[in-house]
Amino acid sequence: MLLDKIHLDDLEVGLKADNWEDAIRKASKILLAKGAILQSYVEGMINAVKENGPYIVIAPHVALAHTRPEHGANALGISFSLLEAPIPFGSDTNDPVKLIITFSSVDNESHLELLSELVDVLMDEERMEKLFSAKSKDAFYDSLTD
């Protein structure tokens, strides 16, 4: 399911950001452009981190930017943004973040299979190193779908 849903236009390599908030805003543009989320969803993601801390930093160097569906999720969506320079999000164990996965779901169940497949990718250290070192969308896509 995950790999079937990912296309080159869901990927960004070399994203420049000043801080974690800027990184989330910029990484969200892919899902905004597709209509999967509203601007209110972006604000919801940022507010959730401000209120709850960097819980979205789910693995070494990886943030899963998301919030509750009612904040403006229109569809199941996922995008990958590889940062040009790693950015601290405030996580004691997994900073700095190199990859932001922006994720939206319209309910509490439809995304579970997709997240399960994503966990398999995140647990594959060799694959993650290839993703972190990708210099182009094509290289990132090839490593993701390999």
Buried (B, 14 or more C-beta within 10 A) or exposed (E): EBEEEBEEEBBBBEBEBEEBBBBBBBBBBBBBEBEBBBEEBBBBBBEBBEEEEBEBBBBBBBBBBBBEBEBBBBEBBBBBBBBEEBBEBEBEEBBBBBBBBBBBBBEEEEBEEBBEBBEEBBEBEEBBEBBBEBEEBEBBBEBBEE
